[in-house]
Amino acid sequence: MGKRKEALQMIYAIGLGSNLNSRYGTQYQTLKKTINFIKKKNIQVLKTSRVYITQPVGMKGNNWFLNAAILVLTQLNPDNLLLGLKRIENEMGRNVYRPNTARPCDLDILLTNQNTILNNKQNKYNITIPHKELHKRMFVLKPLMDICPQWNHPILDVNIKKIISSSESLEKIRIYRNIL
């Protein structure tokens, strides 16, 4: 009888965002419920960033976002994790995947602790790690700074702290009053 192969534990940084209320309540309540759904998928949440109020990027006339990031530990590979996150987005009320539209829940895999570079377009959802716009978006970088400031961007080969210090972003962003 063959040995069962131990699944590799991976740590991922996941971005969370909401600029619409959901059936679970306000944007803030939606983010809290989203984290509960993530935990129910046997994904351990290791760290949670502060919540930020952020200006919508690339969208006109939309509500401002609440954004945060979490570090999670899981045995799921990136494709399976993404599928699970898309199911959660759907449960929270995001049924259409059009870019630059309002949404009650947006979940993105941003980085892994494996310094992984992945670009997979073979499944229903494309996955790119690191997230292709991560280094340009303060609404992603600020929450990452809270939970993993020393993680390197595997393509740029600089850490989150350095990316922020050299950023020329004009995005409006401020800390939200509540924590997750």
N, CA and C atoms as an extended XYZ file, in Angstrom:
540
Properties=species:S:1:pos:R:3:atomname:S:1:resname:S:1:resid:I:1 pbc="F F F"
N         0.841       -1.175        0.000 N   MET     1
C         0.000        0.000        0.000 CA  MET     1
C         0.882        1.232        0.000 C   MET     1
N         0.626        2.171       -0.892 N   GLY     2
C         1.447        3.378       -1.028 CA  GLY     2
C         1.175        4.376        0.076 C   GLY     2
N         2.177        5.184        0.334 N   LYS     3
C         2.017        6.245        1.330 CA  LYS     3
C         1.205        7.392        0.750 C   LYS     3
N         0.362        7.983        1.609 N   ARG     4
C        -0.357        9.180        1.166 CA  ARG     4
C         0.590       10.365        1.210 C   ARG     4
N         0.562       11.133        0.174 N   LYS     5
C         1.430       12.297        0.088 CA  LYS     5
C         0.856       13.421        0.944 C   LYS     5
N         1.701       13.996        1.817 N   GLU     6
C         1.287       15.132        2.630 CA  GLU     6
C         1.079       16.350        1.736 C   GLU     6
N        -0.036       17.000        1.890 N   ALA     7
C        -0.288       18.213        1.124 CA  ALA     7
C         0.562       19.350        1.695 C   ALA     7
N         1.082       20.154        0.846 N   LEU     8
C         1.923       21.277        1.231 CA  LEU     8
C         1.064       22.400        1.803 C   LEU     8
N         1.433       22.874        2.970 N   GLN     9
C         0.750       24.032        3.549 CA  GLN     9
C         1.321       25.284        2.906 C   GLN     9
N         0.463       26.176        2.475 N   MET    10
C         0.906       27.432        1.891 CA  MET    10
C         0.253       28.588        2.622 C   MET    10
N         0.977       29.684        2.685 N   ILE    11
C         0.428       30.919        3.225 CA  ILE    11
C         0.180       31.856        2.050 C   ILE    11
N        -1.011       32.404        2.014 N   TYR    12
C        -1.403       33.343        0.959 CA  TYR    12
C        -1.801       34.667        1.595 C   TYR    12
N        -1.542       35.747        0.888 N   ALA    13
C        -2.113       37.047        1.228 CA  ALA    13
C        -3.304       37.251        0.306 C   ALA    13
N        -4.453       37.513        0.904 N   ILE    14
C        -5.693       37.689        0.142 CA  ILE    14
C        -6.218       39.094        0.392 C   ILE    14
N        -6.563       39.788       -0.687 N   GLY    15
C        -7.174       41.100       -0.584 CA  GLY    15
C        -8.682       40.973       -0.526 C   GLY    15
N        -9.312       41.782        0.338 N   LEU    16
C       -10.764       41.804        0.479 CA  LEU    16
C       -11.257       43.212        0.187 C   LEU    16
N       -12.343       43.311       -0.543 N   GLY    17
C       -12.916       44.617       -0.820 CA  GLY    17
C       -14.421       44.547       -0.948 C   GLY    17
N       -15.069       45.680       -0.661 N   SER    18
C       -16.516       45.789       -0.811 CA  SER    18
C       -16.885       47.249       -1.027 C   SER    18
N       -17.702       47.505       -2.050 N   ASN    19
C       -18.240       48.870       -2.187 CA  ASN    19
C       -19.767       48.870       -2.351 C   ASN    19
N       -20.377       47.741       -1.992 N   LEU    20
C       -21.843       47.640       -1.941 CA  LEU    20
C       -22.234       46.844       -0.705 C   LEU    20
N       -23.368       47.162       -0.142 N   ASN    21
C       -23.911       46.327        0.920 CA  ASN    21
C       -24.331       44.990        0.318 C   ASN    21
N       -24.423       43.974        1.165 N   SER    22
C       -24.866       42.655        0.723 CA  SER    22
C       -26.081       42.244        1.535 C   SER    22
N       -26.577       41.058        1.276 N   ARG    23
C       -27.704       40.570        2.081 CA  ARG    23
C       -27.296       40.328        3.529 C   ARG    23
N       -25.985       40.388        3.810 N   TYR    24
C       -25.484       40.209        5.173 CA  TYR    24
C       -25.288       41.532        5.895 C   TYR    24
N       -25.595       42.641        5.205 N   GLY    25
C       -25.508       43.939        5.871 CA  GLY    25
C       -24.630       44.935        5.137 C   GLY    25
N       -24.049       45.821        5.912 N   THR    26
C       -23.206       46.891        5.382 CA  THR    26
C       -21.934       46.316        4.755 C   THR    26
N       -21.180       47.190        4.120 N   GLN    27
C       -19.898       46.759        3.553 CA  GLN    27
C       -19.025       46.125        4.638 C   GLN    27
N       -18.964       46.758        5.799 N   TYR    28
C       -18.156       46.242        6.909 CA  TYR    28
C       -18.668       44.867        7.367 C   TYR    28
N       -19.977       44.742        7.561 N   GLN    29
C       -20.545       43.450        7.961 CA  GLN    29
C       -20.296       42.390        6.891 C   GLN    29
N       -20.305       42.803        5.640 N   THR    30
C       -20.030       41.888        4.531 CA  THR    30
C       -18.601       41.365        4.611 C   THR    30
N       -17.646       42.246        4.890 N   LEU    31
C       -16.251       41.797        5.025 CA  LEU    31
C       -16.093       40.838        6.199 C   LEU    31
N       -16.733       41.139        7.322 N   LYS    32
C       -16.663       40.246        8.488 CA  LYS    32
C       -17.243       38.865        8.144 C   LYS    32
N       -18.395       38.850        7.475 N   LYS    33
C       -19.029       37.590        7.087 CA  LYS    33
C       -18.154       36.837        6.084 C   LYS    33
N       -17.505       37.573        5.183 N   THR    34
C       -16.613       36.944        4.208 CA  THR    34
C       -15.494       36.187        4.915 C   THR    34
N       -14.911       36.790        5.932 N   ILE    35
C       -13.847       36.109        6.686 CA  ILE    35
C       -14.392       34.861        7.369 C   ILE    35
N       -15.614       34.937        7.895 N   ASN    36
C       -16.225       33.739        8.500 CA  ASN    36
C       -16.402       32.622        7.469 C   ASN    36
N       -16.826       32.971        6.253 N   PHE    37
C       -16.964       31.969        5.198 CA  PHE    37
C       -15.605       31.366        4.834 C   PHE    37
N       -14.575       32.184        4.796 N   ILE    38
C       -13.228       31.682        4.499 CA  ILE    38
C       -12.814       30.663        5.561 C   ILE    38
N       -13.042       30.982        6.827 N   LYS    39
C       -12.689       30.065        7.919 CA  LYS    39
C       -13.455       28.749        7.823 C   LYS    39
N       -14.689       28.793        7.338 N   LYS    40
C       -15.496       27.567        7.213 CA  LYS    40
C       -14.999       26.652        6.109 C   LYS    40
N       -14.108       27.138        5.252 N   LYS    41
C       -13.541       26.323        4.171 CA  LYS    41
C       -12.229       25.673        4.604 C   LYS    41
N       -12.049       25.514        5.921 N   ASN    42
C       -10.821       24.934        6.476 CA  ASN    42
C        -9.583       25.713        6.065 C   ASN    42
N        -9.732       27.017        6.029 N   ILE    43
C        -8.626       27.928        5.756 CA  ILE    43
C        -8.391       28.695        7.050 C   ILE    43
N        -7.176       28.604        7.564 N   GLN    44
C        -6.858       29.264        8.824 CA  GLN    44
C        -6.428       30.703        8.557 C   GLN    44
N        -7.103       31.651        9.191 N   VAL    45
C        -6.730       33.060        9.072 CA  VAL    45
C        -5.661       33.351       10.121 C   VAL    45
N        -4.477       33.729        9.657 N   LEU    46
C        -3.339       33.972       10.541 CA  LEU    46
C        -3.244       35.419       11.009 C   LEU    46
N        -3.501       36.345       10.098 N   LYS    47
C        -3.407       37.778       10.406 CA  LYS    47
C        -4.464       38.522        9.612 C   LYS    47
N        -4.920       39.621       10.182 N   THR    48
C        -5.900       40.484        9.520 CA  THR    48
C        -5.400       41.922        9.584 C   THR    48
N        -5.459       42.608        8.468 N   SER    49
C        -5.037       44.010        8.426 CA  SER    49
C        -6.102       44.910        9.039 C   SER    49
N        -5.758       46.160        9.134 N   ARG    50
C        -6.773       47.164        9.439 CA  ARG    50
C        -7.690       47.268        8.220 C   ARG    50
N        -8.818       47.913        8.406 N   VAL    51
C        -9.748       48.158        7.304 CA  VAL    51
C        -9.501       49.587        6.836 C   VAL    51
N        -9.509       49.765        5.527 N   TYR    52
C        -9.263       51.080        4.935 CA  TYR    52
C       -10.460       51.509        4.092 C   TYR    52
N       -10.745       52.790        4.125 N   ILE    53
C       -11.726       53.389        3.222 CA  ILE    53
C       -10.922       53.896        2.034 C   ILE    53
N       -11.282       53.423        0.844 N   THR    54
C       -10.461       53.736       -0.321 CA  THR    54
C       -11.300       54.226       -1.493 C   THR    54
N       -10.690       55.096       -2.232 N   GLN    55
C       -11.296       55.650       -3.433 CA  GLN    55
C       -11.343       54.567       -4.509 C   GLN    55
N       -12.453       54.440       -5.234 N   PRO    56
C       -12.490       53.445       -6.305 CA  PRO    56
C       -11.467       53.806       -7.390 C   PRO    56
N       -10.712       52.827       -7.822 N   VAL    57
C        -9.696       53.032       -8.856 CA  VAL    57
C       -10.232       52.493      -10.173 C   VAL    57
N       -10.224       53.326      -11.194 N   GLY    58
C       -10.708       52.910      -12.507 CA  GLY    58
C       -12.217       52.865      -12.629 C   GLY    58
N       -12.911       53.415      -11.653 N   MET    59
C       -14.379       53.427      -11.655 CA  MET    59
C       -14.849       54.850      -11.443 C   MET    59
N       -15.872       55.224      -12.153 N   LYS    60
C       -16.461       56.545      -11.956 CA  LYS    60
C       -17.847       56.383      -11.343 C   LYS    60
N       -18.170       57.246      -10.398 N   GLY    61
C       -19.514       57.279       -9.835 CA  GLY    61
C       -19.860       56.104       -8.933 C   GLY    61
N       -18.873       55.370       -8.464 N   ASN    62
C       -19.146       54.251       -7.571 CA  ASN    62
C       -18.867       54.629       -6.124 C   ASN    62
N       -19.478       53.888       -5.203 N   ASN    63
C       -19.212       54.057       -3.779 CA  ASN    63
C       -17.738       53.790       -3.497 C   ASN    63
N       -17.255       54.399       -2.427 N   TRP    64
C       -15.900       54.108       -1.975 CA  TRP    64
C       -15.875       52.692       -1.406 C   TRP    64
N       -14.717       52.103       -1.404 N   PHE    65
C       -14.528       50.736       -0.936 CA  PHE    65
C       -14.111       50.696        0.521 C   PHE    65
N       -14.403       49.576        1.149 N   LEU    66
C       -13.696       49.155        2.348 CA  LEU    66
C       -12.765       48.053        1.861 C   LEU    66
N       -11.482       48.178        2.188 N   ASN    67
C       -10.487       47.188        1.786 CA  ASN    67
C        -9.715       46.710        2.995 C   ASN    67
N        -9.293       45.458        2.930 N   ALA    68
C        -8.462       44.854        3.966 CA  ALA    68
C        -7.671       43.734        3.303 C   ALA    68
N        -6.809       43.100        4.084 N   ALA    69
C        -6.078       41.926        3.600 CA  ALA    69
C        -5.917       40.960        4.762 C   ALA    69
N        -5.822       39.690        4.413 N   ILE    70
C        -5.606       38.658        5.420 CA  ILE    70
C        -4.490       37.726        4.954 C   ILE    70
N        -3.790       37.158        5.916 N   LEU    71
C        -2.865       36.062        5.638 CA  LEU    71
C        -3.573       34.789        6.053 C   LEU    71
N        -3.550       33.799        5.170 N   VAL    72
C        -4.221       32.531        5.461 CA  VAL    72
C        -3.256       31.370        5.247 C   VAL    72
N        -3.509       30.300        5.973 N   LEU    73
C        -2.756       29.060        5.853 CA  LEU    73
C        -3.715       27.986        5.357 C   LEU    73
N        -3.328       27.291        4.291 N   THR    74
C        -4.202       26.267        3.722 CA  THR    74
C        -3.382       25.257        2.931 C   THR    74
N        -3.977       24.096        2.716 N   GLN    75
C        -3.379       23.087        1.851 CA  GLN    75
C        -3.871       23.234        0.414 C   GLN    75
N        -4.774       24.162        0.172 N   LEU    76
C        -5.308       24.343       -1.173 CA  LEU    76
C        -4.246       24.928       -2.104 C   LEU    76
N        -4.199       24.394       -3.322 N   ASN    77
C        -3.319       25.005       -4.319 CA  ASN    77
C        -3.982       26.300       -4.795 C   ASN    77
N        -3.247       27.165       -5.508 N   PRO    78
C        -3.824       28.446       -5.908 CA  PRO    78
C        -5.124       28.333       -6.701 C   PRO    78
N        -5.219       27.371       -7.627 N   ASP    79
C        -6.443       27.237       -8.421 CA  ASP    79
C        -7.643       26.872       -7.552 C   ASP    79
N        -7.471       25.930       -6.633 N   ASN    80
C        -8.577       25.520       -5.766 CA  ASN    80
C        -8.943       26.614       -4.764 C   ASN    80
N        -7.940       27.329       -4.273 N   LEU    81
C        -8.228       28.451       -3.386 CA  LEU    81
C        -9.048       29.498       -4.131 C   LEU    81
N        -8.642       29.822       -5.353 N   LEU    82
C        -9.375       30.814       -6.146 CA  LEU    82
C       -10.820       30.382       -6.380 C   LEU    82
N       -11.025       29.104       -6.699 N   LEU    83
C       -12.402       28.618       -6.897 CA  LEU    83
C       -13.229       28.789       -5.629 C   LEU    83
N       -12.635       28.487       -4.476 N   GLY    84
C       -13.334       28.678       -3.207 CA  GLY    84
C       -13.655       30.137       -2.945 C   GLY    84
N       -12.721       31.026       -3.272 N   LEU    85
C       -12.955       32.458       -3.074 CA  LEU    85
C       -14.049       32.972       -4.001 C   LEU    85
N       -14.087       32.477       -5.221 N   LYS    86
C       -15.134       32.891       -6.171 CA  LYS    86
C       -16.507       32.428       -5.688 C   LYS    86
N       -16.572       31.237       -5.070 N   ARG    87
C       -17.850       30.766       -4.505 CA  ARG    87
C       -18.306       31.688       -3.370 C   ARG    87
N       -17.348       32.140       -2.563 N   ILE    88
C       -17.687       33.055       -1.470 CA  ILE    88
C       -18.180       34.385       -2.040 C   ILE    88
N       -17.495       34.908       -3.057 N   GLU    89
C       -17.962       36.147       -3.692 CA  GLU    89
C       -19.408       35.989       -4.166 C   GLU    89
N       -19.689       34.858       -4.768 N   ASN    90
C       -21.042       34.590       -5.261 CA  ASN    90
C       -22.038       34.550       -4.109 C   ASN    90
N       -21.681       33.875       -3.034 N   GLU    91
C       -22.550       33.792       -1.853 CA  GLU    91
C       -22.827       35.186       -1.280 C   GLU    91
N       -21.839       36.069       -1.376 N   MET    92
C       -21.987       37.424       -0.841 CA  MET    92
C       -22.762       38.335       -1.792 C   MET    92
N       -23.061       37.842       -2.999 N   GLY    93
C       -23.890       38.615       -3.914 CA  GLY    93
C       -23.195       39.107       -5.163 C   GLY    93
N       -21.952       38.712       -5.345 N   ARG    94
C       -21.270       39.113       -6.590 CA  ARG    94
C       -21.519       38.033       -7.631 C   ARG    94
N       -22.385       38.339       -8.563 N   ASN    95
C       -22.765       37.342       -9.560 CA  ASN    95
C       -22.189       37.614      -10.939 C   ASN    95
N       -21.672       38.793      -11.148 N   VAL    96
C       -21.146       39.158      -12.460 CA  VAL    96
C       -19.686       39.542      -12.299 C   VAL    96
N       -18.839       39.017      -13.161 N   TYR    97
C       -17.409       39.290      -13.070 CA  TYR    97
C       -16.971       40.240      -14.168 C   TYR    97
N       -17.542       41.435      -14.136 N   ARG    98
C       -17.118       42.467      -15.075 CA  ARG    98
C       -16.154       43.390      -14.343 C   ARG    98
N       -15.072       43.769      -15.008 N   PRO    99
C       -14.134       44.678      -14.337 CA  PRO    99
C       -14.749       46.058      -14.129 C   PRO    99
N       -14.273       46.715      -13.099 N   ASN   100
C       -14.633       48.109      -12.821 CA  ASN   100
C       -16.124       48.327      -12.580 C   ASN   100
N       -16.767       47.349      -11.938 N   THR   101
C       -18.166       47.508      -11.546 CA  THR   101
C       -18.267       47.377      -10.027 C   THR   101
N       -19.313       47.954       -9.454 N   ALA   102
C       -19.535       47.872       -8.017 CA  ALA   102
C       -19.764       46.411       -7.630 C   ALA   102
N       -19.378       46.074       -6.388 N   ARG   103
C       -19.511       44.694       -5.930 CA  ARG   103
C       -19.578       44.620       -4.405 C   ARG   103
N       -20.397       43.715       -3.893 N   PRO   104
C       -20.447       43.563       -2.445 CA  PRO   104
C       -19.201       42.860       -1.898 C   PRO   104
N       -18.550       42.065       -2.735 N   CYS   105
C       -17.396       41.304       -2.266 CA  CYS   105
C       -16.418       41.076       -3.411 C   CYS   105
N       -15.164       41.388       -3.159 N   ASP   106
C       -14.094       41.152       -4.121 CA  ASP   106
C       -12.946       40.520       -3.368 C   ASP   106
N       -12.542       39.332       -3.790 N   LEU   107
C       -11.451       38.602       -3.146 CA  LEU   107
C       -10.378       38.297       -4.181 C   LEU   107
N        -9.143       38.647       -3.856 N   ASP   108
C        -8.032       38.410       -4.775 CA  ASP   108
C        -6.869       37.771       -4.033 C   ASP   108
N        -6.278       36.747       -4.637 N   ILE   109
C        -5.023       36.200       -4.123 CA  ILE   109
C        -3.932       37.163       -4.580 C   ILE   109
N        -3.198       37.718       -3.629 N   LEU   110
C        -2.214       38.740       -3.944 CA  LEU   110
C        -0.801       38.185       -4.034 C   LEU   110
N        -0.401       37.406       -3.036 N   LEU   111
C         0.954       36.864       -2.926 CA  LEU   111
C         0.917       35.531       -2.196 C   LEU   111
N         2.015       34.792       -2.256 N   THR   112
C         2.199       33.612       -1.409 CA  THR   112
C         3.555       33.720       -0.713 C   THR   112
N         3.718       32.958        0.348 N   ASN   113
C         5.005       32.946        1.039 CA  ASN   113
C         6.044       32.126        0.276 C   ASN   113
N         5.628       31.490       -0.795 N   GLN   114
C         6.545       30.675       -1.595 CA  GLN   114
C         7.257       31.500       -2.663 C   GLN   114
N         7.048       32.831       -2.645 N   ASN   115
C         7.628       33.716       -3.664 CA  ASN   115
C         7.263       33.225       -5.063 C   ASN   115
N         6.049       32.758       -5.186 N   THR   116
C         5.552       32.118       -6.403 CA  THR   116
C         5.213       33.133       -7.481 C   THR   116
N         5.518       32.763       -8.709 N   ILE   117
C         5.023       33.504       -9.867 CA  ILE   117
C         4.156       32.516      -10.628 C   ILE   117
N         2.893       32.823      -10.771 N   LEU   118
C         1.956       31.915      -11.411 CA  LEU   118
C         1.070       32.704      -12.353 C   LEU   118
N         0.893       32.172      -13.543 N   ASN   119
C        -0.033       32.770      -14.499 CA  ASN   119
C        -0.769       31.618      -15.159 C   ASN   119
N        -1.971       31.335      -14.673 N   ASN   120
C        -2.737       30.190      -15.146 CA  ASN   120
C        -4.028       30.677      -15.776 C   ASN   120
N        -4.161       30.447      -17.053 N   LYS   121
C        -5.377       30.862      -17.776 CA  LYS   121
C        -6.154       29.644      -18.262 C   LYS   121
N        -5.943       28.499      -17.627 N   GLN   122
C        -6.575       27.279      -18.116 CA  GLN   122
C        -7.909       26.978      -17.453 C   GLN   122
N        -8.195       27.611      -16.347 N   ASN   123
C        -9.454       27.345      -15.648 CA  ASN   123
C       -10.485       28.413      -15.968 C   ASN   123
N       -11.652       28.268      -15.359 N   LYS   124
C       -12.736       29.234      -15.564 CA  LYS   124
C       -12.287       30.653      -15.201 C   LYS   124
N       -11.475       30.766      -14.140 N   TYR   125
C       -10.978       32.055      -13.684 CA  TYR   125
C        -9.468       32.099      -13.879 C   TYR   125
N        -9.006       33.169      -14.478 N   ASN   126
C        -7.568       33.357      -14.619 CA  ASN   126
C        -6.975       33.685      -13.260 C   ASN   126
N        -5.785       33.160      -12.997 N   ILE   127
C        -5.100       33.489      -11.750 CA  ILE   127
C        -3.677       33.916      -12.072 C   ILE   127
N        -3.293       35.038      -11.503 N   THR   128
C        -1.941       35.542      -11.643 CA  THR   128
C        -1.431       35.899      -10.250 C   THR   128
N        -0.327       35.277       -9.858 N   ILE   129
C         0.324       35.585       -8.580 CA  ILE   129
C         1.764       35.958       -8.905 C   ILE   129
N         2.239       37.126       -8.484 N   PRO   130
C         1.516       38.118       -7.703 CA  PRO   130
C         0.446       38.789       -8.556 C   PRO   130
N        -0.572       39.314       -7.873 N   HIS   131
C        -1.629       40.024       -8.591 CA  HIS   131
C        -0.971       41.088       -9.461 C   HIS   131
N        -1.370       41.144      -10.723 N   LYS   132
C        -0.636       41.973      -11.703 CA  LYS   132
C        -0.639       43.467      -11.430 C   LYS   132
N        -1.606       43.975      -10.682 N   GLU   133
C        -1.660       45.414      -10.391 CA  GLU   133
C        -1.264       45.743       -8.947 C   GLU   133
N        -0.871       44.744       -8.194 N   LEU   134
C        -0.588       44.901       -6.768 CA  LEU   134
C         0.337       46.082       -6.475 C   LEU   134
N         1.422       46.193       -7.169 N   HIS   135
C         2.443       47.204       -6.881 CA  HIS   135
C         2.011       48.631       -7.217 C   HIS   135
N         0.878       48.784       -7.911 N   LYS   136
C         0.398       50.108       -8.306 CA  LYS   136
C        -0.761       50.594       -7.439 C   LYS   136
N        -1.305       49.742       -6.608 N   ARG   137
C        -2.565       50.041       -5.926 CA  ARG   137
C        -2.384       50.178       -4.422 C   ARG   137
N        -2.495       51.399       -3.949 N   MET   138
C        -2.323       51.663       -2.530 CA  MET   138
C        -3.412       50.964       -1.702 C   MET   138
N        -4.612       50.787       -2.274 N   PHE   139
C        -5.687       50.110       -1.529 CA  PHE   139
C        -5.356       48.644       -1.271 C   PHE   139
N        -4.381       48.108       -1.971 N   VAL   140
C        -3.887       46.753       -1.729 CA  VAL   140
C        -2.625       46.813       -0.867 C   VAL   140
N        -1.744       47.741       -1.174 N   LEU   141
C        -0.445       47.822       -0.494 CA  LEU   141
C        -0.569       48.185        0.985 C   LEU   141
N        -1.445       49.136        1.324 N   LYS   142
C        -1.587       49.537        2.731 CA  LYS   142
C        -2.023       48.361        3.621 C   LYS   142
N        -3.064       47.610        3.242 N   PRO   143
C        -3.404       46.444        4.060 CA  PRO   143
C        -2.272       45.406        4.110 C   PRO   143
N        -1.569       45.207        2.989 N   LEU   144
C        -0.439       44.270        3.001 CA  LEU   144
C         0.660       44.751        3.949 C   LEU   144
N         0.859       46.039        4.017 N   MET   145
C         1.864       46.598        4.923 CA  MET   145
C         1.557       46.222        6.367 C   MET   145
N         0.274       46.120        6.706 N   ASP   146
C        -0.130       45.737        8.065 CA  ASP   146
C         0.220       44.288        8.391 C   ASP   146
N         0.165       43.400        7.402 N   ILE   147
C         0.274       41.967        7.690 CA  ILE   147
C         1.554       41.299        7.180 C   ILE   147
N         2.211       41.890        6.186 N   CYS   148
C         3.427       41.245        5.650 CA  CYS   148
C         4.351       42.268        4.980 C   CYS   148
N         4.822       43.277        5.728 N   PRO   149
C         5.600       44.358        5.129 CA  PRO   149
C         6.924       43.905        4.510 C   PRO   149
N         7.441       42.793        4.965 N   GLN   150
C         8.742       42.328        4.464 CA  GLN   150
C         8.635       41.310        3.329 C   GLN   150
N         7.407       40.919        2.958 N   TRP   151
C         7.278       39.968        1.846 CA  TRP   151
C         7.740       40.626        0.559 C   TRP   151
N         8.472       39.875       -0.222 N   ASN   152
C         8.960       40.371       -1.504 CA  ASN   152
C         7.945       40.166       -2.612 C   ASN   152
N         7.890       41.139       -3.486 N   HIS   153
C         7.172       40.986       -4.744 CA  HIS   153
C         8.111       40.162       -5.621 C   HIS   153
N         7.716       38.953       -6.028 N   PRO   154
C         8.656       38.054       -6.704 CA  PRO   154
C         9.131       38.517       -8.079 C   PRO   154
N         8.442       39.443       -8.686 N   ILE   155
C         8.895       39.951       -9.992 CA  ILE   155
C         9.763       41.193       -9.807 C   ILE   155
N         9.322       42.098       -8.944 N   LEU   156
C        10.072       43.335       -8.715 CA  LEU   156
C        11.254       43.134       -7.774 C   LEU   156
N        11.232       42.065       -6.992 N   ASP   157
C        12.256       41.729       -6.011 CA  ASP   157
C        12.483       42.850       -4.988 C   ASP   157
N        11.399       43.449       -4.545 N   VAL   158
C        11.427       44.412       -3.447 CA  VAL   158
C        10.248       44.111       -2.528 C   VAL   158
N        10.397       44.462       -1.247 N   ASN   159
C         9.325       44.151       -0.309 CA  ASN   159
C         8.226       45.205       -0.340 C   ASN   159
N         7.120       44.870        0.317 N   ILE   160
C         5.933       45.741        0.328 CA  ILE   160
C         6.281       47.118        0.882 C   ILE   160
N         7.036       47.143        1.957 N   LYS   161
C         7.424       48.415        2.572 CA  LYS   161
C         8.156       49.309        1.574 C   LYS   161
N         9.067       48.747        0.810 N   LYS   162
C         9.845       49.508       -0.182 CA  LYS   162
C         8.952       49.979       -1.330 C   LYS   162
N         8.019       49.126       -1.758 N   ILE   163
C         7.097       49.524       -2.832 CA  ILE   163
C         6.291       50.743       -2.394 C   ILE   163
N         5.781       50.719       -1.154 N   ILE   164
C         4.994       51.845       -0.648 CA  ILE   164
C         5.850       53.106       -0.550 C   ILE   164
N         7.070       52.969       -0.034 N   SER   165
C         7.910       54.159        0.158 CA  SER   165
C         8.305       54.806       -1.169 C   SER   165
N         8.314       54.038       -2.247 N   SER   166
C         8.683       54.615       -3.546 CA  SER   166
C         7.455       54.910       -4.425 C   SER   166
N         6.253       54.673       -3.883 N   SER   167
C         5.032       54.884       -4.660 CA  SER   167
C         4.730       56.374       -4.847 C   SER   167
N         4.213       56.676       -6.006 N   GLU   168
C         3.755       58.039       -6.292 CA  GLU   168
C         2.228       58.083       -6.401 C   GLU   168
N         1.569       57.108       -5.806 N   SER   169
C         0.118       57.002       -5.882 CA  SER   169
C        -0.560       58.228       -5.285 C   SER   169
N        -1.628       58.654       -5.933 N   LEU   170
C        -2.435       59.766       -5.444 CA  LEU   170
C        -3.784       59.280       -4.906 C   LEU   170
N        -3.910       57.964       -4.738 N   GLU   171
C        -5.167       57.401       -4.232 CA  GLU   171
C        -5.488       57.978       -2.860 C   GLU   171
N        -6.759       58.258       -2.659 N   LYS   172
C        -7.216       58.704       -1.349 CA  LYS   172
C        -7.548       57.457       -0.522 C   LYS   172
N        -6.959       57.398        0.665 N   ILE   173
C        -7.135       56.228        1.520 CA  ILE   173
C        -7.022       56.666        2.980 C   ILE   173
N        -7.926       56.130        3.813 N   ARG   174
C        -7.834       56.418        5.246 CA  ARG   174
C        -8.296       55.196        6.036 C   ARG   174
N        -7.904       55.149        7.280 N   ILE   175
C        -8.228       54.002        8.131 CA  ILE   175
C        -9.695       54.084        8.561 C   ILE   175
N       -10.378       52.948        8.471 N   TYR   176
C       -11.773       52.825        8.914 CA  TYR   176
C       -11.803       52.691       10.429 C   TYR   176
N       -12.890       53.063       11.056 N   ARG   177
C       -12.974       53.105       12.521 CA  ARG   177
C       -12.985       51.718       13.183 C   ARG   177
N       -13.454       50.695       12.512 N   ASN   178
C       -13.573       49.362       13.106 CA  ASN   178
C       -12.513       48.411       12.563 C   ASN   178
N       -12.207       47.384       13.347 N   ILE   179
C       -11.286       46.337       12.891 CA  ILE   179
C       -12.058       45.068       12.608 C   ILE   179
N       -11.473       44.202       11.807 N   LEU   180
C       -12.113       42.917       11.520 CA  LEU   180
C       -11.720       41.959       12.596 C   LEU   180
